[in-house]
Amino acid sequence: MSDYLNLSELILNEINTTLNGTNQQEIKVFENEIIAANRIFFAGAGRTSLMIRSFAMRLMQLGLKVHVIGETTTPSITENDLLIIGSGSGGTESLCVMAQKAKKIGAKIGLITIYPESVIGRLSDFRIVIPTTTSKVVSDERKSVQPGGSTFEQSLLILCEVLVISISNRLKIDDWNKEIMLRHANLE
């Protein structure tokens, strides 16, 4: 059991250190852009996609107009919309293509990433950098006790939950648990 507790402590400390390294101004810009957006489209790949989908679900539950790219009901993006991409590397090929198309259409692009200098980073209008590493892009200055991009993915999930709470406060939602339950899935 002590191995479990030791590993848990290492992971939690790593996530805490990572989130403490994020730029608060980047987060505030992201929040402002979400609130101002007509509609918000979300994209990610692999495990990061799961975190981004969770963020989309929470914002939908707050009453925002959201769509997850790849779903059969997702409409066309327009110049009035926002595309949020979660990508640790910022270079996932399918996400790069989406970002290029969105840019060509004139939609704004927000990126949550480790590497702001990446292809998607250069295409994005604003970004949040989560200062960690992934096994796709090895860094000597940033090491993780976890495999792959776990620290990025976990930090992304927590960061998005913080954004949801902050956005609900800005939208003056007094009881966000009640508000969320109004739009919570009821056919499960």
C-alpha positions in Angstrom: 0.0 0.0 0.0 2.9 2.4 0.7 4.0 2.1 -3.0 0.4 3.1 -4.0 0.5 6.1 -1.7 4.0 7.1 -2.7 3.1 6.9 -6.4 -0.1 8.8 -5.8 1.8 11.6 -4.0 4.4 11.8 -6.8 1.7 12.1 -9.5 -0.4 14.6 -7.6 2.7 16.7 -6.9 3.7 16.5 -10.6 0.2 17.7 -11.6 0.2 20.5 -9.0 3.7 21.7 -10.1 2.6 21.6 -13.8 -0.6 23.6 -13.2 1.3 26.1 -11.1 3.5 26.7 -14.1 0.7 27.7 -16.4 0.4 31.4 -17.4 -2.7 33.0 -15.7 -3.0 35.6 -18.5 -3.2 32.8 -21.1 -6.0 31.2 -19.1 -7.9 34.5 -18.8 -7.7 35.1 -22.6 -8.9 31.6 -23.2 -11.8 32.2 -20.9 -12.7 35.5 -22.5 -12.7 33.9 -26.0 -14.9 31.1 -24.9 -17.5 33.4 -23.4 -17.4 35.7 -26.5 -17.7 32.8 -29.0 -20.9 32.2 -31.1 -20.3 28.5 -31.2 -17.3 26.4 -29.9 -15.9 23.4 -31.7 -13.6 20.9 -29.9 -11.0 18.6 -31.3 -8.3 16.3 -29.9 -6.8 12.9 -30.5 -6.2 9.9 -28.4 -6.6 10.3 -24.6 -6.4 14.1 -25.0 -9.7 13.8 -27.0 -11.4 12.3 -24.0 -10.3 15.4 -21.9 -11.5 17.8 -24.6 -14.8 16.0 -24.9 -15.3 16.3 -21.2 -14.7 20.1 -21.4 -17.1 20.4 -24.3 -19.8 18.5 -22.3 -19.4 20.7 -19.2 -19.6 23.9 -21.4 -22.7 22.5 -23.1 -24.2 21.9 -19.6 -23.6 25.6 -18.8 -25.7 26.5 -21.8 -23.0 27.3 -24.4 -23.3 26.2 -28.0 -20.7 23.4 -28.4 -19.8 20.8 -31.0 -17.3 18.0 -30.9 -15.6 17.5 -34.3 -16.2 14.0 -35.7 -19.7 13.6 -34.4 -22.3 13.1 -37.1 -24.3 16.1 -35.8 -21.4 18.6 -36.0 -22.3 21.5 -38.3 -19.9 23.5 -40.5 -17.6 25.9 -38.7 -17.8 29.6 -39.7 -15.8 32.7 -39.3 -17.9 33.5 -36.2 -16.9 30.4 -34.4 -14.1 29.2 -32.2 -12.1 25.9 -32.6 -10.5 24.6 -29.4 -7.8 22.0 -29.9 -6.1 20.0 -27.2 -2.8 18.6 -28.4 0.2 18.0 -26.3 2.6 17.9 -29.3 0.6 20.5 -31.3 1.6 18.5 -34.3 -0.9 15.7 -34.6 -1.5 15.5 -38.4 -5.3 15.2 -38.4 -5.5 18.2 -35.9 -3.1 20.2 -38.1 -5.4 19.7 -41.1 -8.4 20.8 -39.0 -6.6 23.9 -37.8 -5.5 24.9 -41.3 -9.1 24.5 -42.6 -10.5 26.5 -39.7 -7.9 29.2 -40.2 -8.8 29.4 -43.9 -12.5 29.8 -43.1 -11.7 32.6 -40.6 -12.6 30.9 -37.3 -10.6 31.6 -34.3 -8.3 28.9 -33.0 -7.5 28.2 -29.3 -4.9 25.6 -28.5 -4.0 23.9 -25.2 -0.6 22.3 -25.6 2.9 21.7 -24.3 4.6 23.2 -27.4 3.3 26.7 -28.5 5.9 26.8 -31.3 4.3 23.7 -32.9 2.4 23.8 -36.3 -1.0 24.3 -34.5 0.6 26.7 -32.1 1.7 28.9 -35.0 -1.9 28.7 -36.5 -3.7 29.4 -33.2 -4.9 32.9 -32.2 -4.3 32.2 -28.5 -3.1 29.3 -26.4 -2.5 27.9 -23.0 0.8 26.2 -22.5 0.8 23.3 -20.0 4.5 23.0 -19.0 5.1 19.3 -19.0 6.4 16.6 -21.4 5.1 13.7 -23.5 6.9 10.6 -24.8 6.3 11.9 -28.4 8.6 14.9 -27.7 11.2 14.1 -25.1 12.5 16.9 -23.0 15.6 16.8 -20.8 14.3 19.8 -18.7 10.9 18.2 -18.1 10.6 14.7 -16.9 7.5 12.8 -15.8 7.0 9.8 -13.4 4.1 8.8 -15.7 4.0 7.2 -19.1 3.2 8.9 -22.4 1.3 12.2 -22.0 -0.5 11.4 -18.8 0.7 14.5 -16.9 -0.5 16.7 -19.8 -3.9 14.9 -20.1 -4.6 15.0 -16.3 -3.5 18.6 -16.1 -5.7 19.4 -19.1 -8.7 17.9 -17.4 -8.2 19.8 -14.2 -7.4 23.0 -16.0 -10.7 22.6 -18.0 -12.7 22.0 -14.8 -11.2 25.2 -13.4 -12.2 27.1 -16.5 -15.8 25.7 -16.2 -16.1 26.9 -12.7 -14.7 30.3 -13.6 -16.9 30.7 -16.7 -20.0 29.7 -14.6 -19.1 32.5 -12.2 -18.7 35.0 -15.0 -22.0 33.9 -16.5 -23.5 34.5 -13.0 -24.7 31.0 -12.6 -25.5 30.9 -8.9 -26.0 27.1 -8.6 -23.8 25.6 -11.3 -24.6 22.0 -10.1 -28.3 22.7 -10.6 -27.6 24.3 -14.0 -25.4 21.4 -15.1 -28.2 18.9 -14.1 -30.7 20.7 -16.3 -28.7 19.7 -19.4 -27.2 16.5 -18.1 -27.8 13.4 -20.2 -31.1 11.7 -19.2 -31.2 8.8 -21.6 -28.3 6.9 -20.0 
